[in-house]
Amino acid sequence: MAKKSNDEAIEAVDPNARLIVTADDKAKAAKWFSRARELGDKRQFDYALEYYVNGMEFWPDAVEEACKPLHGCAVARRQTGGKKPGLKDTMKRSLTDKNPKQAFLNAVWLFGNDPDNHGYIEALARNASRLRAEDVAKWAGSVFHRALDSAPKASAKQFQMLTQLFEELGDRAAARNESAFGVECYQTGVEVLNLWRRRFPKDQAAENTVKDLSTKLTILKGKYSDGGSYRDSIHGVEEQADLHDQQRTVQTDDRLDVLIAKAESEHQKSPGSPAPLKQLVDLLCRRERSEEETRAIGLLVGEYKRGGEYRWKHLADEVRMKQLGREVREAERAGDAAILKEKQIAQLRFELSVYKDRVDKYPTDNRARFEFAVRKFRAGQFDEAIPLFQTARNDAKNRAACGMYLGRCFFRKGYHSEAITALEEAIKEYEFGDDDLAKTMLYWLGRAQEGAGDGDAAKKTYGNILQLDYNYKDVRARMDGLASSGRATR
């Protein structure tokens, strides 16, 4: 028999096959990922990112184990002033390297060091797809989708690339008989396409794409619903059904009971592995039943005590805060003022302890500092809240809200001049002049101006609010009061 040439051997490889990662390589990668998480918890983000990249050389398609925590490290690093890649870094790490894995790892490193760079996010998704790391390609594509959705100046070319990416992922999944995965990819592709059409309504390329992609989605949905190729998936009927149902937010109780039992079994088989634990916790919290959530909290706290990884305590606290928030809403609906006050106090006390712990653990995390400051404000601890808000202003996301709360803190202290200054600066810097935050800042500016005895300024500020929302709070009554009292002159 004639020996195949190299070209023939390459052509014989299934172009739709997923990247195969051996159990041995996953074990090697897990060691890198474990160390990366430890470094991340210690706020040593540069080292953590390097360890994640090293681990992904063995296991490129690790989403839960590497991509998501790497993204978290990248965002935290950016918030603490981490430097972006320089010219030497970008020259050294080609995003179009002939070796698909090297191009992929280069993209991972650059994305980790500049997670807001659309070019790096796009390259990560594109090179993951090129490598056939399908899960990472889908995850990175979703990250890019969210980035484009919030970017006012995204280009039509970017939307076209992302639509094509999800279409290609869906095509390959359909060829592999992975219908659930394929449907998700096609559906996300359609969402990107619709966003593309809204942003660029005259782009003919978008109109030419919509029919083909929608048709593919309809056909694959039909196969999935009918059970045809889906039930013949290479992973087997039960495993694919479990995977699909785990990702659904709505389940029958019987089906969810089955999924919880299976997730618990997987967790017991691999007690030190993060993915089975996170899956079990997610399922236990799905129905929002207190007893199941409390069980999830116990598992997370137990894992935190066992390994010392703070992220498990963080997640346990998140579950408990959601519980307490739900209890407050239930008390509000019941209309029992005494029970409502009791629940609100319990919620505030717990959240104060949680965010104090996070600020102590991560002293440079200004978002945690902002949340802590908000709880201090709600507790009436204004002297402690003010310096927290002043520091938290360094985070651009919450800068305007910090200005608003600073103004309110000063107002509550009776420092009306300082309140006016803080609120005027916050309003001047705020980009959106007609949303709820803008109206709140204007309202408390008016209140501070009233408190300072400047009725003319207060009337002007209240008038600006009425132009936006005629029924906002008690603004009309305050305007009428100023007019009738004759305090419109200073």
C-alpha positions as CSV (number, residue, x, y, z in Angstrom):
1,M,0.0,0.0,0.0
2,A,1.4,3.4,-1.0
3,K,2.4,5.7,1.8
4,K,0.3,8.9,2.0
5,S,2.1,12.2,1.4
6,N,2.1,14.9,4.1
7,D,-0.4,16.9,2.1
8,E,-2.8,13.9,1.9
9,A,-2.4,13.3,5.6
10,I,-3.3,16.9,6.5
11,E,-6.3,16.7,4.2
12,A,-7.5,13.5,5.9
13,V,-7.8,15.3,9.3
14,D,-11.4,16.1,10.1
15,P,-11.7,20.0,9.8
16,N,-14.7,19.9,12.1
17,A,-13.2,17.9,15.0
18,R,-12.6,19.5,18.3
19,L,-9.2,20.0,19.8
20,I,-8.3,16.8,21.7
21,V,-6.7,17.2,25.1
22,T,-5.4,14.1,26.9
23,A,-6.1,13.5,30.6
24,D,-2.4,13.7,31.2
25,D,-2.2,17.2,29.7
26,K,-5.3,18.3,31.7
27,A,-3.6,17.2,34.9
28,K,-0.4,19.1,34.0
29,A,-2.5,22.2,33.2
30,A,-4.5,21.9,36.5
31,K,-1.3,22.3,38.4
32,W,-0.5,25.6,36.6
33,F,-4.1,26.8,37.1
34,S,-4.1,26.0,40.8
35,R,-1.0,28.0,41.3
36,A,-2.4,30.8,39.2
37,R,-5.5,31.0,41.4
38,E,-3.3,31.2,44.5
39,L,-1.3,34.1,43.0
40,G,-4.5,35.8,41.9
41,D,-5.9,35.6,45.5
42,K,-2.6,37.3,46.6
43,R,-3.1,40.1,44.1
44,Q,0.0,39.0,42.2
45,F,-1.8,39.4,38.9
46,D,1.2,39.5,36.5
47,Y,2.5,36.1,37.8
48,A,-1.0,34.7,37.9
49,L,-1.6,35.6,34.2
50,E,1.7,33.9,33.2
51,Y,0.7,30.7,35.0
52,Y,-2.7,30.7,33.3
53,V,-1.0,31.0,29.9
54,N,1.5,28.3,30.7
55,G,-1.4,26.0,31.8
56,M,-3.3,26.7,28.6
57,E,-0.4,25.5,26.5
58,F,-1.4,22.0,27.8
59,W,-5.2,22.6,27.9
60,P,-6.2,25.4,25.5
61,D,-9.9,24.8,25.8
62,A,-10.3,25.3,29.5
63,V,-13.0,27.9,30.1
64,E,-14.1,27.5,33.7
65,E,-10.6,26.4,34.9
66,A,-8.6,29.1,33.1
67,C,-10.3,31.7,30.9
68,K,-12.9,33.0,33.3
69,P,-10.5,33.4,36.3
70,L,-7.8,34.8,33.9
71,H,-10.3,37.4,32.8
72,G,-11.0,38.2,36.4
73,C,-7.3,38.7,37.1
74,A,-7.0,40.8,34.0
75,V,-9.8,43.2,35.1
76,A,-8.4,43.4,38.6
77,R,-4.9,44.1,37.3
78,R,-6.3,46.9,35.1
79,Q,-8.1,48.4,38.1
80,T,-4.9,48.5,40.1
81,G,-3.0,50.3,37.4
82,G,-1.4,47.4,35.6
83,K,0.5,48.4,32.4
84,K,-0.8,47.6,29.0
85,P,1.4,45.7,26.5
86,G,4.0,47.9,24.8
87,L,5.3,47.8,21.3
88,K,7.9,45.2,22.1
89,D,5.2,42.9,23.6
90,T,3.0,43.1,20.5
91,M,5.9,42.6,18.1
92,K,7.1,39.6,20.2
93,R,3.6,38.0,20.3
94,S,2.2,37.7,16.8
95,L,-1.5,37.2,16.6
96,T,-1.2,35.8,13.1
97,D,1.6,33.3,13.8
98,K,1.7,30.3,11.4
99,N,1.4,28.0,14.4
100,P,-2.2,28.1,15.5
101,K,-1.5,27.3,19.2
102,Q,1.3,29.9,19.4
103,A,-1.0,32.6,17.9
104,F,-3.7,31.5,20.4
105,L,-1.4,31.7,23.4
106,N,-0.1,35.1,22.2
107,A,-3.7,36.3,22.1
108,V,-4.4,35.0,25.6
109,W,-1.4,36.8,27.0
110,L,-2.2,40.1,25.3
111,F,-5.9,39.9,26.3
112,G,-4.8,39.2,29.9
113,N,-2.7,42.3,29.9
114,D,-5.3,44.5,28.2
115,P,-8.8,43.0,28.5
116,D,-10.5,46.1,27.1
117,N,-8.6,46.0,23.8
118,H,-11.1,44.9,21.2
119,G,-8.3,43.7,18.9
120,Y,-7.0,41.3,21.5
121,I,-10.5,40.0,22.3
122,E,-11.2,39.4,18.6
123,A,-7.8,37.7,18.1
124,L,-8.5,35.4,21.1
125,A,-11.8,34.3,19.7
126,R,-10.5,34.0,16.2
127,N,-7.4,32.0,17.1
128,A,-9.3,29.8,19.5
129,S,-11.6,28.9,16.6
130,R,-8.6,28.4,14.3
131,L,-7.1,25.9,17.0
132,R,-10.6,24.3,17.3
133,A,-10.7,25.1,21.0
134,E,-14.4,25.4,20.5
135,D,-15.5,26.2,24.1
136,V,-13.0,29.0,24.4
137,A,-13.9,30.4,21.0
138,K,-17.5,30.5,22.0
139,W,-16.7,32.1,25.4
140,A,-14.3,34.7,23.9
141,G,-16.9,35.4,21.2
142,S,-19.5,36.2,23.8
143,V,-17.0,38.5,25.6
144,F,-16.5,40.3,22.3
145,H,-20.2,40.4,21.7
146,R,-20.7,42.2,25.1
147,A,-17.8,44.6,24.3
148,L,-19.3,45.5,20.9
149,D,-22.7,46.0,22.4
150,S,-21.4,48.7,24.8
151,A,-19.0,50.3,22.3
152,P,-20.6,53.2,20.5
153,K,-18.0,53.2,17.7
154,A,-17.8,49.5,16.9
155,S,-17.3,48.9,13.1
156,A,-19.4,46.9,10.8
157,K,-16.4,44.8,10.0
158,Q,-16.2,43.7,13.7
159,F,-19.8,42.7,13.7
160,Q,-19.3,40.8,10.5
161,M,-16.3,38.9,11.8
162,L,-18.1,37.9,15.0
163,T,-21.2,36.8,13.2
164,Q,-19.1,34.6,10.9
165,L,-17.2,33.2,13.9
166,F,-20.4,32.0,15.6
167,E,-21.7,30.7,12.2
168,E,-18.5,28.7,11.7
169,L,-18.7,27.3,15.3
170,G,-22.3,26.3,14.6
171,D,-21.5,24.7,11.3
172,R,-18.7,22.6,12.9
173,A,-20.9,21.6,15.8
174,A,-23.7,20.5,13.4
175,A,-21.2,18.4,11.5
176,R,-20.1,16.8,14.8
177,N,-23.8,16.2,15.7
178,E,-23.4,18.5,18.8
179,S,-26.8,20.1,18.2
180,A,-27.1,21.8,21.6
181,F,-23.8,23.5,21.2
182,G,-24.5,24.4,17.6
183,V,-27.9,25.9,18.4
184,E,-26.3,28.1,21.1
185,C,-23.7,29.3,18.6
186,Y,-26.2,30.0,15.9
187,Q,-28.5,31.8,18.3
188,T,-25.6,34.1,19.5
189,G,-24.7,34.7,15.9
190,V,-28.2,35.9,15.2
191,E,-28.1,38.2,18.2
192,V,-24.8,39.7,16.9
193,L,-26.3,40.0,13.5
194,N,-29.4,41.8,14.7
195,L,-27.1,44.2,16.6
196,W,-25.1,44.7,13.5
197,R,-28.2,45.5,11.5
198,R,-29.4,48.0,14.1
199,R,-26.1,49.8,14.1
200,F,-25.7,49.7,10.3
201,P,-29.2,49.4,8.8
202,K,-27.9,50.0,5.2
203,D,-25.2,47.4,5.3
204,Q,-26.1,44.9,2.6
205,A,-23.7,42.3,3.9
206,A,-25.8,42.0,7.1
207,E,-29.0,41.6,5.0
208,N,-27.3,38.9,2.9
209,T,-26.3,37.0,6.0
210,V,-29.5,37.0,8.0
211,K,-31.4,34.6,5.9
212,D,-28.7,31.9,5.7
213,L,-27.9,32.0,9.4
214,S,-31.6,32.0,10.5
215,T,-32.3,29.1,8.2
216,K,-29.4,27.1,9.7
217,L,-30.6,27.8,13.2
218,T,-34.2,26.7,12.3
219,I,-32.9,23.5,10.8
220,L,-30.6,22.6,13.7
221,K,-33.3,23.5,16.2
222,G,-35.6,21.1,14.4
223,K,-33.1,18.3,14.6
224,Y,-32.4,19.0,18.2
225,S,-36.1,19.0,19.1
226,D,-36.8,15.8,17.1
227,G,-33.9,14.1,18.7
228,G,-32.3,13.0,15.4
229,S,-28.7,13.7,15.1
230,Y,-28.5,15.1,18.6
231,R,-29.3,11.7,20.2
232,D,-26.5,10.2,18.1
233,S,-23.9,12.6,19.4
234,I,-20.5,11.3,20.1
235,H,-20.9,11.9,23.8
236,G,-24.1,9.9,24.1
237,V,-27.7,10.9,24.7
238,E,-27.7,11.2,28.5
239,E,-24.5,13.3,28.7
240,Q,-25.6,15.7,26.0
241,A,-29.0,16.1,27.6
242,D,-27.4,16.8,30.9
243,L,-25.1,19.4,29.4
244,H,-27.9,21.1,27.7
245,D,-30.2,21.1,30.7
246,Q,-27.5,22.4,33.0
247,Q,-27.3,25.5,30.9
248,R,-31.0,26.2,30.9
249,T,-32.3,28.6,33.5
250,V,-35.8,27.0,33.7
251,Q,-36.2,23.3,34.7
252,T,-38.9,21.0,36.0
253,D,-38.3,20.1,39.6
254,D,-37.8,16.4,38.8
255,R,-35.2,17.1,36.1
256,L,-33.4,19.5,38.4
257,D,-33.3,16.9,41.2
258,V,-31.6,14.5,38.8
259,L,-29.1,17.1,37.7
260,I,-28.3,18.0,41.3
261,A,-27.8,14.3,42.2
262,K,-25.4,13.8,39.2
263,A,-23.5,17.0,40.0
264,E,-23.1,15.9,43.6
265,S,-21.8,12.6,42.5
266,E,-19.2,14.3,40.2
267,H,-18.2,16.6,43.0
268,Q,-17.6,13.6,45.4
269,K,-15.5,11.9,42.7
270,S,-13.3,15.0,42.3
271,P,-13.6,17.0,45.6
272,G,-10.7,19.3,44.8
273,S,-11.8,20.2,41.3
274,P,-13.4,23.6,41.0
275,A,-15.7,22.9,38.0
276,P,-17.9,20.2,39.6
277,L,-18.3,22.2,42.8
278,K,-19.3,25.3,40.8
279,Q,-21.8,23.3,38.8
280,L,-23.3,21.8,41.9
281,V,-23.6,25.2,43.6
282,D,-25.2,26.7,40.5
283,L,-27.8,24.0,40.4
284,L,-28.5,24.2,44.1
285,C,-29.2,27.9,43.8
286,R,-31.3,27.6,40.6
287,R,-34.7,27.3,42.4
288,E,-33.9,30.0,45.0
289,R,-34.9,27.7,47.8
290,S,-33.4,28.7,51.1
291,E,-32.5,25.2,52.2
292,E,-30.7,24.4,48.9
293,E,-28.9,27.7,49.0
294,T,-27.8,27.1,52.6
295,R,-26.4,23.8,51.5
296,A,-24.5,25.5,48.7
297,I,-23.1,28.0,51.2
298,G,-22.0,25.1,53.4
299,L,-20.1,23.5,50.5
300,L,-18.4,26.7,49.5
301,V,-17.4,27.6,53.1
302,G,-16.1,24.0,53.5
303,E,-14.0,24.3,50.4
304,Y,-12.7,27.7,51.5
305,K,-11.6,26.2,54.9
306,R,-10.1,23.2,53.2
307,G,-8.0,25.0,50.6
308,G,-7.9,28.6,51.7
309,E,-9.0,30.0,48.3
310,Y,-10.8,33.2,49.0
311,R,-13.0,33.0,45.9
312,W,-15.1,30.2,47.6
313,K,-15.9,32.5,50.5
314,H,-16.6,35.3,48.0
315,L,-19.1,33.1,46.2
316,A,-20.7,31.9,49.5
317,D,-21.2,35.5,50.6
318,E,-22.8,36.3,47.2
319,V,-25.3,33.5,47.7
320,R,-26.1,34.7,51.2
321,M,-26.6,38.3,50.1
322,K,-29.0,37.2,47.4
323,Q,-30.9,35.2,50.1
324,L,-31.2,38.3,52.3
325,G,-32.2,40.5,49.5
326,R,-35.0,38.1,48.6
327,E,-36.2,38.0,52.2
328,V,-36.4,41.8,52.2
329,R,-38.4,41.8,49.0
330,E,-40.8,39.2,50.5
331,A,-41.3,41.3,53.6
332,E,-42.0,44.3,51.5
333,R,-44.7,42.4,49.6
334,A,-46.2,41.1,52.8
335,G,-46.6,44.7,54.1
336,D,-45.4,44.0,57.7
337,A,-43.3,47.0,58.6
338,A,-41.8,45.4,61.7
339,I,-40.6,42.3,59.8
340,L,-39.4,44.4,57.0
341,K,-37.2,46.6,59.3
342,E,-35.8,43.5,60.9
343,K,-34.9,42.0,57.5
344,Q,-33.3,45.2,56.3
345,I,-31.1,45.5,59.4
346,A,-30.0,41.9,59.0
347,Q,-29.2,42.5,55.4
348,L,-27.2,45.7,56.1
349,R,-25.2,44.1,58.9
350,F,-24.2,41.2,56.8
351,E,-23.3,43.3,53.8
352,L,-21.2,45.6,56.0
353,S,-19.2,42.6,57.2
354,V,-18.8,41.2,53.7
355,Y,-17.5,44.3,52.1
356,K,-15.3,45.2,55.1
357,D,-13.7,41.8,54.6
358,R,-13.3,42.3,50.9
359,V,-11.7,45.7,51.4
360,D,-9.3,44.3,54.0
361,K,-8.5,41.4,51.7
362,Y,-8.1,43.5,48.6
363,P,-7.2,47.1,49.7
364,T,-6.7,48.4,46.2
365,D,-10.1,47.1,44.9
366,N,-12.0,50.4,44.6
367,R,-15.2,48.7,43.5
368,A,-15.4,46.7,46.7
369,R,-14.5,49.9,48.5
370,F,-17.5,51.7,46.8
371,E,-19.9,49.0,47.8
372,F,-18.6,49.2,51.4
373,A,-19.0,52.9,51.4
374,V,-22.6,52.6,50.2
375,R,-23.4,50.3,53.1
376,K,-21.7,52.8,55.5
377,F,-23.9,55.5,54.0
378,R,-27.1,53.4,54.5
379,A,-26.0,52.8,58.1
380,G,-25.7,56.5,58.7
381,Q,-21.9,56.3,59.3
382,F,-21.1,59.3,57.2
383,D,-17.7,60.1,58.7
384,E,-16.5,56.7,57.7
385,A,-18.3,56.7,54.3
386,I,-16.8,60.0,53.1
387,P,-13.1,58.9,52.9
388,L,-14.2,55.6,51.3
389,F,-16.1,57.4,48.6
390,Q,-13.2,59.8,48.0
391,T,-10.8,56.9,47.4
392,A,-13.4,54.9,45.4
393,R,-13.7,57.8,42.9
394,N,-10.5,56.5,41.3
395,D,-12.6,53.8,39.6
396,A,-14.1,55.4,36.5
397,K,-17.2,53.2,36.6
398,N,-18.4,54.5,39.9
399,R,-16.9,58.0,39.8
400,A,-20.2,59.8,39.3
401,A,-22.0,57.7,41.9
402,C,-19.3,58.5,44.4
403,G,-19.7,62.2,43.7
404,M,-23.5,61.8,44.3
405,Y,-23.0,60.0,47.6
406,L,-20.3,62.4,48.7
407,G,-22.7,65.2,48.2
408,R,-25.4,63.4,50.2
409,C,-23.0,62.6,53.0
410,F,-22.0,66.2,53.3
411,F,-25.7,67.2,53.2
412,R,-26.6,64.9,56.0
413,K,-23.7,66.3,58.0
414,G,-25.0,69.8,57.4
415,Y,-22.0,70.8,55.3
416,H,-24.1,72.4,52.6
417,S,-21.3,74.3,50.8
418,E,-19.2,71.1,50.5
419,A,-22.3,69.2,49.3
420,I,-22.8,71.8,46.6
421,T,-19.2,71.6,45.4
422,A,-19.2,67.7,45.3
423,L,-22.5,67.5,43.4
424,E,-21.6,70.2,40.9
425,E,-18.4,68.5,40.1
426,A,-20.1,65.2,39.7
427,I,-22.8,66.6,37.4
428,K,-20.2,68.4,35.3
429,E,-18.2,65.2,34.7
430,Y,-21.2,62.9,34.1
431,E,-21.8,62.1,30.5
432,F,-25.5,61.2,30.7
433,G,-27.7,64.2,31.6
434,D,-31.2,62.6,31.8
435,D,-30.9,59.2,33.6
436,D,-31.8,58.3,37.2
437,L,-28.4,59.1,38.5
438,A,-28.4,62.5,36.8
439,K,-31.8,63.4,38.3
440,T,-30.7,62.2,41.8
441,M,-27.6,64.4,41.6
442,L,-29.6,67.4,40.6
443,Y,-32.2,66.7,43.3
444,W,-29.6,66.7,46.1
445,L,-27.9,69.7,44.6
446,G,-31.2,71.5,44.9
447,R,-31.6,70.3,48.5
448,A,-28.1,71.5,49.4
449,Q,-28.7,74.9,47.7
450,E,-31.9,75.2,49.8
451,G,-30.0,74.2,52.9
452,A,-27.4,76.9,52.1
453,G,-30.2,79.5,51.7
454,D,-29.7,80.0,48.0
455,G,-33.3,79.8,46.9
456,D,-32.7,81.2,43.4
457,A,-30.1,78.5,42.6
458,A,-32.4,75.8,44.1
459,K,-35.3,76.9,42.0
460,K,-33.1,76.8,38.8
461,T,-31.9,73.3,39.7
462,Y,-35.4,72.0,40.5
463,G,-36.6,73.5,37.2
464,N,-34.0,71.5,35.4
465,I,-35.4,68.3,37.0
466,L,-38.9,69.2,36.0
467,Q,-37.8,69.5,32.4
468,L,-36.6,65.9,32.6
469,D,-39.3,64.4,34.9
470,Y,-42.3,66.5,36.0
471,N,-43.3,64.1,38.7
472,Y,-39.8,63.5,40.2
473,K,-40.0,63.0,44.0
474,D,-41.3,66.2,45.8
475,V,-39.7,68.7,43.4
476,R,-42.9,70.5,42.5
477,A,-43.8,70.9,46.1
478,R,-40.4,72.3,46.8
479,M,-40.7,74.7,43.9
480,D,-44.1,75.9,45.1
481,G,-42.7,76.2,48.7
482,L,-39.8,78.4,47.5
483,A,-42.1,80.6,45.5
484,S,-44.7,81.1,48.3
485,S,-42.1,81.7,51.0
486,G,-40.5,84.5,49.1
487,R,-37.1,82.8,49.6
488,A,-36.2,83.1,45.9
489,T,-33.7,85.9,46.7
490,R,-30.6,85.3,48.7
